[in-house]
Amino acid sequence: MKIDINIESGEATALVFDPAVGAAIVRSGGEVVLLPPGDAFDTLADIERRAAPRWVWWSRSTARLLVENGIRPARCWDLASVHRLLFGGWRASAATIWATCKGLDLTQIPEVAPIDLFTVVDEFDEPDQPVREDGYLRPDWVEGAWAANTHRLQRWAELIAEVHGCQVSLLEGLADRPAAPATARSESAAELLGVELENDGLPINIAEAERIIADFVGPRPLDAAAA
């Protein structure tokens, strides 16, 4: 069953989705919508058909989840792709993207540490909050703990919306590159296209492909004996 949500065409809409938990949507004005798992696919597909918003997500993993389930977004903003456009390199985890937008030291990004007898438990630790007291993302959230419940889905989506705003401001501030925002949209679209090709394969004209091959190696054998 779909849930009616009024989203404007092309509106930047942060999306977090886990089939077992549901989906969280954050609209451009900050409104949050939570979708239960049984309604999420139908509602997202309906929003895409009616409004084709610019879905904003951390990386291609969200795009892959939609495409594999028959939802083909027309517009998107891939935070990882835009991060690479802005800062170069290939590393673009949620932790890196967040730390960069917040001006944090990238060499100090925390990682998940094994728990043993010497582990010190921080009494001020808040596992249901994605951002630590030092400003970095909690590494367990980055590794997937964001999908533990709907509250965490919402917080993760709110961070996406925040980072999107940061990236847009950075792009618009590049006075010598007025086309940078458009380039960011194009890079995101290219990442989405890559996901679709992974799912569907590369569409080709079989007859034309056989003609090209035949020009090099001769016509296709009629049977095994002629091979």
C-alpha positions as CSV (number, residue, x, y, z in Angstrom):
1,M,0.0,0.0,0.0
2,K,1.3,3.4,-0.9
3,I,1.2,6.5,1.4
4,D,0.4,9.8,-0.3
5,I,3.2,12.3,0.2
6,N,3.2,15.7,-1.5
7,I,6.7,16.3,-2.9
8,E,7.4,18.9,-5.6
9,S,8.9,17.9,-8.9
10,G,12.7,17.9,-8.8
11,E,12.7,18.7,-5.1
12,A,15.9,17.6,-3.3
13,T,14.8,14.8,-1.1
14,A,17.1,12.9,1.2
15,L,16.5,9.1,1.3
16,V,17.6,6.3,3.5
17,F,16.1,2.9,2.8
18,D,16.4,-0.6,4.3
19,P,13.8,-3.2,3.1
20,A,13.6,-4.8,6.6
21,V,13.2,-1.5,8.5
22,G,11.6,0.9,6.1
23,A,12.5,4.3,4.6
24,A,13.1,7.8,5.9
25,I,12.6,10.8,3.7
26,V,13.7,14.3,4.5
27,R,12.2,17.0,2.3
28,S,14.1,20.2,1.3
29,G,12.3,22.1,4.1
30,G,13.2,19.6,6.8
31,E,9.9,17.7,6.9
32,V,10.6,14.1,7.8
33,V,8.4,11.2,6.5
34,L,8.9,7.6,7.8
35,L,7.7,4.7,5.7
36,P,7.1,1.2,7.2
37,P,8.8,-1.6,5.3
38,G,5.5,-2.9,3.9
39,D,4.7,0.4,2.3
40,A,8.1,1.7,1.4
41,F,8.6,0.3,-2.1
42,D,5.1,1.2,-3.4
43,T,5.3,4.7,-1.9
44,L,8.8,5.4,-3.3
45,A,7.7,4.2,-6.7
46,D,4.6,6.4,-6.5
47,I,6.6,9.5,-5.6
48,E,9.0,8.8,-8.4
49,R,6.1,8.5,-10.9
50,R,4.3,11.6,-9.8
51,A,7.2,14.0,-8.9
52,A,10.5,12.6,-9.9
53,P,12.3,14.4,-7.0
54,R,16.1,14.7,-6.9
55,W,16.8,11.8,-4.5
56,V,19.8,12.5,-2.3
57,W,21.7,9.5,-0.9
58,W,25.1,8.7,0.5
59,S,26.2,6.4,-2.3
60,R,25.3,4.1,-5.1
61,S,24.2,1.4,-2.7
62,T,20.8,3.1,-2.2
63,A,20.5,3.5,-6.0
64,R,21.2,-0.2,-6.4
65,L,18.5,-1.1,-4.0
66,L,15.9,0.9,-5.8
67,V,16.9,-0.2,-9.3
68,E,16.9,-3.9,-8.3
69,N,13.3,-3.5,-7.1
70,G,12.1,-1.8,-10.3
71,I,12.3,1.9,-9.3
72,R,14.2,4.0,-11.8
73,P,15.0,7.4,-10.4
74,A,15.0,10.2,-13.0
75,R,17.1,12.6,-10.8
76,C,19.5,12.1,-8.0
77,W,22.4,13.6,-6.0
78,D,25.0,11.1,-5.0
79,L,27.0,12.5,-2.1
80,A,30.0,10.3,-2.7
81,S,30.2,11.3,-6.4
82,V,29.9,15.0,-5.6
83,H,32.5,14.6,-2.8
84,R,35.0,13.1,-5.4
85,L,34.2,16.0,-7.8
86,L,34.9,18.6,-5.1
87,F,38.0,17.0,-3.4
88,G,39.3,14.4,-5.8
89,G,40.5,10.9,-4.8
90,W,38.4,7.9,-4.5
91,R,37.7,7.5,-0.8
92,A,34.2,8.7,-0.2
93,S,32.7,6.9,2.7
94,A,30.0,8.6,4.8
95,A,32.6,9.2,7.5
96,T,34.9,10.9,5.0
97,I,32.2,13.0,3.4
98,W,30.9,14.1,6.8
99,A,34.3,14.9,8.2
100,T,35.3,16.9,5.1
101,C,32.1,19.0,5.2
102,K,32.7,19.7,8.9
103,G,36.3,20.6,8.5
104,L,37.5,17.7,10.7
105,D,41.0,16.1,10.5
106,L,40.5,13.1,8.1
107,T,43.4,11.3,9.7
108,Q,41.4,11.1,12.9
109,I,38.3,9.5,11.5
110,P,37.4,6.7,14.0
111,E,37.0,3.1,13.1
112,V,35.1,0.2,14.6
113,A,37.4,-1.3,17.3
114,P,37.0,-4.9,18.6
115,I,35.6,-5.1,22.1
116,D,37.8,-7.0,24.6
117,L,38.6,-7.0,28.3
118,F,40.5,-3.7,28.0
119,T,37.7,-1.8,26.2
120,V,36.8,1.3,28.1
121,V,33.1,2.1,27.9
122,D,32.3,5.9,27.6
123,E,29.5,6.7,30.1
124,F,28.5,9.6,27.9
125,D,28.3,7.5,24.7
126,E,24.9,7.7,23.0
127,P,24.6,4.8,20.5
128,D,21.3,6.2,19.1
129,Q,23.0,9.4,18.0
130,P,25.1,9.3,14.8
131,V,27.5,12.1,15.7
132,R,30.1,11.7,18.5
133,E,31.0,14.5,20.9
134,D,34.2,15.1,18.8
135,G,32.1,15.8,15.7
136,Y,32.9,12.6,13.8
137,L,30.3,10.0,12.8
138,R,30.1,6.9,14.9
139,P,31.9,4.2,13.1
140,D,29.3,1.6,13.9
141,W,26.7,3.7,12.2
142,V,28.9,4.1,9.1
143,E,29.2,0.3,9.1
144,G,25.4,-0.2,9.1
145,A,24.1,0.4,12.6
146,W,22.0,3.3,11.0
147,A,19.5,0.6,9.9
148,A,18.8,-0.7,13.4
149,N,15.4,1.1,13.7
150,T,13.3,3.8,12.3
151,H,14.7,6.5,14.6
152,R,18.1,5.8,13.2
153,L,16.9,5.8,9.7
154,Q,15.5,9.3,10.3
155,R,18.7,10.6,11.9
156,W,20.8,9.2,9.0
157,A,18.5,10.8,6.5
158,E,18.8,14.1,8.3
159,L,22.6,13.9,8.0
160,I,22.2,13.4,4.3
161,A,20.1,16.5,4.0
162,E,22.7,18.4,6.0
163,V,25.7,17.2,3.9
164,H,23.7,18.0,0.7
165,G,23.3,21.6,1.9
166,C,27.1,21.7,2.6
167,Q,28.0,20.4,-0.9
168,V,25.6,22.8,-2.6
169,S,27.2,25.8,-0.8
170,L,30.7,24.6,-1.7
171,L,29.8,24.2,-5.3
172,E,28.0,27.6,-5.5
173,G,31.0,29.2,-3.9
174,L,33.3,28.2,-6.8
175,A,33.3,31.5,-8.6
176,D,35.6,30.3,-11.3
177,R,33.4,27.2,-12.0
178,P,29.8,28.5,-12.5
179,A,28.8,25.2,-14.0
180,A,30.0,23.2,-11.0
181,P,26.4,22.5,-9.6
182,A,25.4,21.2,-13.0
183,T,28.5,19.0,-13.2
184,A,27.6,17.6,-9.8
185,R,24.2,16.6,-11.1
186,S,25.8,15.0,-14.1
187,E,28.3,13.1,-12.1
188,S,25.4,11.8,-9.9
189,A,23.5,10.8,-13.0
190,A,26.5,8.9,-14.4
191,E,26.8,7.0,-11.1
192,L,23.1,6.0,-11.3
193,L,23.5,5.0,-15.0
194,G,26.4,2.7,-13.9
195,V,24.1,1.0,-11.4
196,E,21.4,0.5,-14.0
197,L,23.9,-1.0,-16.5
198,E,25.1,-3.4,-13.7
199,N,21.6,-4.5,-13.2
200,D,20.4,-4.6,-16.8
201,G,23.5,-5.3,-18.8
202,L,24.6,-3.2,-21.8
203,P,21.8,-2.9,-24.4
204,I,23.1,-3.8,-27.8
205,N,21.7,-4.6,-31.2
206,I,22.4,-8.3,-31.7
207,A,22.3,-8.1,-35.5
208,E,24.7,-5.2,-35.7
209,A,27.0,-6.8,-33.2
210,E,27.2,-10.0,-35.2
211,R,27.9,-7.9,-38.4
212,I,30.8,-6.2,-36.7
213,I,32.2,-9.5,-35.5
214,A,31.8,-11.1,-38.9
215,D,33.8,-8.3,-40.5
216,F,36.8,-9.5,-38.4
217,V,36.4,-13.2,-38.1
218,G,33.9,-14.2,-40.8
219,P,30.2,-15.2,-40.6
220,R,28.8,-17.2,-37.8
221,P,29.1,-21.0,-38.5
222,L,25.8,-22.7,-39.4
223,D,26.5,-25.7,-37.3
224,A,29.1,-27.3,-35.1
225,A,30.8,-29.1,-38.0
226,A,31.4,-25.8,-39.7
227,A,32.8,-24.2,-36.7
